[in-house]
Amino acid sequence: MHNKLVYYTLNKLMIKIVFLGTPSFVESIREVIQKNFELIENIKNADLIVVASYGKILSKEELSIPKYGGVNIHPSALPKFRGSSPIQAQILQGVKESSITFIKMDEEVDHGPILKVIPFKIKDDDTFESTAHRAFKKASYALPEIINEYVQGKIKSIEQDHSKAT
């Protein structure tokens, strides 16, 4: 067995996507976008922004430029563990059953309505790096279908229970 990621291509929609993600553990997200959609550099020409572990908060104005706004991939079961270190917080608290949450972005951090939740486990011997790589790799497998359903209006978003945010 080899570790090369295998992606499937759906009926390819010509969606122009700007991907914003900083660390190497989100590389699988960039790869799947490049394989299934049109990956571009300029937000002014984008149909959608996809964000995964990006250090900057996008403004309401920036999110309003692309036709479909922005989708954030967050490695926790939102609204719990909002913010910049959800994996570390979960490991410190001994969380074993977690989720990757795909949300429609708004101007607040990890605040927007939920589009899709995919469960994943945190193992006893996991570190931040191993958990991050596994979570975002799992997210990359689901991403093409989620984007296609989202832009076609087939996903019903669910508002987060903001009283449970941490």
C-alpha positions as CSV (number, residue, x, y, z in Angstrom):
1,M,0.0,0.0,0.0
2,H,1.2,3.5,-0.7
3,N,0.3,6.8,0.9
4,K,-0.6,8.7,-2.3
5,L,-4.0,10.4,-2.0
6,V,-6.6,9.2,-4.5
7,Y,-9.4,11.6,-5.3
8,Y,-12.3,11.1,-7.5
9,T,-13.6,13.8,-9.9
10,L,-17.3,14.6,-9.9
11,N,-19.1,16.1,-12.8
12,K,-16.6,19.0,-12.9
13,L,-18.2,22.4,-12.4
14,M,-16.1,25.2,-13.6
15,I,-16.0,26.9,-10.2
16,K,-13.1,29.4,-9.7
17,I,-11.8,28.9,-6.2
18,V,-9.3,30.9,-4.1
19,F,-7.8,28.7,-1.4
20,L,-6.4,30.2,1.8
21,G,-4.5,27.9,4.0
22,T,-1.1,28.4,5.6
23,P,0.4,25.2,7.1
24,S,1.6,22.1,5.2
25,F,-1.0,19.9,6.7
26,V,-3.7,21.6,4.6
27,E,-1.9,20.8,1.3
28,S,-4.4,17.9,0.6
29,I,-7.2,20.6,0.5
30,R,-5.3,22.6,-2.1
31,E,-4.5,19.5,-4.2
32,V,-8.2,18.4,-4.3
33,I,-9.3,21.9,-5.3
34,Q,-6.7,22.0,-8.0
35,K,-7.8,18.6,-9.3
36,N,-11.6,19.2,-9.3
37,F,-12.0,22.9,-9.8
38,E,-10.2,26.0,-11.1
39,L,-7.7,27.1,-8.5
40,I,-7.0,30.8,-9.0
41,E,-5.0,33.5,-7.1
42,N,-7.2,36.6,-7.3
43,I,-10.2,36.9,-5.0
44,K,-11.8,39.4,-7.4
45,N,-12.2,36.7,-10.0
46,A,-13.3,33.9,-7.6
47,D,-16.7,32.2,-7.4
48,L,-15.8,30.8,-3.9
49,I,-13.1,31.1,-1.2
50,V,-12.1,27.9,0.7
51,V,-10.3,28.4,4.0
52,A,-8.4,25.9,6.1
53,S,-6.2,26.9,8.9
54,Y,-5.5,30.4,7.7
55,G,-4.2,33.1,10.0
56,K,-6.2,36.1,8.8
57,I,-9.8,36.9,9.5
58,L,-11.6,37.9,6.2
59,S,-13.8,40.9,6.3
60,K,-17.5,41.0,5.3
61,E,-16.4,42.9,2.2
62,E,-13.9,40.3,1.2
63,L,-16.4,37.5,1.7
64,S,-19.0,39.3,-0.4
65,I,-16.8,39.4,-3.5
66,P,-17.1,35.8,-4.6
67,K,-20.6,34.7,-5.8
68,Y,-20.7,31.9,-3.2
69,G,-18.8,33.6,-0.4
70,G,-16.5,31.5,1.6
71,V,-16.4,28.0,3.1
72,N,-14.2,27.3,6.1
73,I,-13.0,23.8,7.0
74,H,-12.7,23.6,10.8
75,P,-11.2,20.6,12.7
76,S,-13.7,20.5,15.6
77,A,-17.4,20.0,16.2
78,L,-18.5,23.6,16.1
79,P,-19.5,25.6,18.0
80,K,-17.2,24.0,20.5
81,F,-13.5,24.8,20.1
82,R,-13.9,27.9,18.0
83,G,-10.7,29.8,17.3
84,S,-7.1,29.3,16.2
85,S,-6.2,26.2,18.2
86,P,-9.1,23.7,18.2
87,I,-6.9,20.6,17.8
88,Q,-4.6,21.5,20.7
89,A,-7.6,22.3,22.9
90,Q,-9.2,18.9,22.1
91,I,-6.1,17.0,22.7
92,L,-5.5,18.8,26.1
93,Q,-9.1,18.0,27.1
94,G,-8.9,14.4,26.1
95,V,-11.5,14.5,23.3
96,K,-11.6,11.3,21.3
97,E,-14.7,11.8,19.1
98,S,-14.4,14.9,17.1
99,S,-15.6,16.3,13.8
100,I,-14.5,18.3,10.8
101,T,-17.1,21.1,10.4
102,F,-17.6,22.9,7.0
103,I,-19.2,26.3,7.6
104,K,-20.4,29.1,5.4
105,M,-18.1,32.0,6.5
106,D,-19.3,35.2,8.0
107,E,-17.2,38.0,9.4
108,E,-16.9,36.4,12.9
109,V,-14.4,33.7,13.6
110,D,-15.8,30.1,13.1
111,H,-19.3,31.6,13.5
112,G,-21.2,30.9,10.3
113,P,-23.9,28.3,9.6
114,I,-22.9,24.7,9.4
115,L,-22.9,23.1,5.9
116,K,-21.6,19.6,6.8
117,V,-20.1,17.7,9.7
118,I,-17.8,14.7,9.2
119,P,-16.8,12.7,12.3
120,F,-13.1,11.7,13.0
121,K,-11.3,10.2,15.9
122,I,-8.4,11.5,17.9
123,K,-6.2,8.6,19.0
124,D,-4.5,8.3,22.4
125,D,-1.0,8.8,20.9
126,D,-2.0,11.6,18.5
127,T,-0.1,14.8,18.4
128,F,-1.2,18.1,17.0
129,E,0.6,17.3,13.7
130,S,-0.8,13.8,13.3
131,T,-4.3,14.9,14.1
132,A,-4.2,17.9,11.8
133,H,-2.9,15.9,8.8
134,R,-5.5,13.2,9.3
135,A,-8.4,15.6,9.8
136,F,-7.6,17.7,6.7
137,K,-6.9,14.7,4.6
138,K,-10.3,13.3,5.5
139,A,-11.9,16.7,4.8
140,S,-10.2,16.7,1.4
141,Y,-12.0,13.5,0.4
142,A,-15.4,15.0,1.1
143,L,-14.7,18.5,-0.3
144,P,-15.5,18.1,-4.0
145,E,-19.0,16.8,-3.2
146,I,-19.6,19.4,-0.5
147,I,-18.6,22.3,-2.9
148,N,-20.7,20.9,-5.7
149,E,-23.8,20.5,-3.5
150,Y,-23.2,23.9,-1.9
151,V,-23.0,25.9,-5.1
152,Q,-26.0,24.0,-6.5
153,G,-28.1,24.9,-3.5
154,K,-28.5,21.3,-2.4
155,I,-27.1,21.8,1.2
156,K,-29.4,23.2,3.9
157,S,-27.2,25.1,6.3
158,I,-27.9,24.9,10.1
159,E,-27.3,27.9,12.4
160,Q,-24.8,27.1,15.2
161,D,-26.0,27.2,18.8
162,H,-23.8,30.2,19.7
163,S,-24.5,29.7,23.4
164,K,-22.3,26.5,23.3
165,A,-19.3,28.3,21.7
166,T,-16.0,28.0,23.5
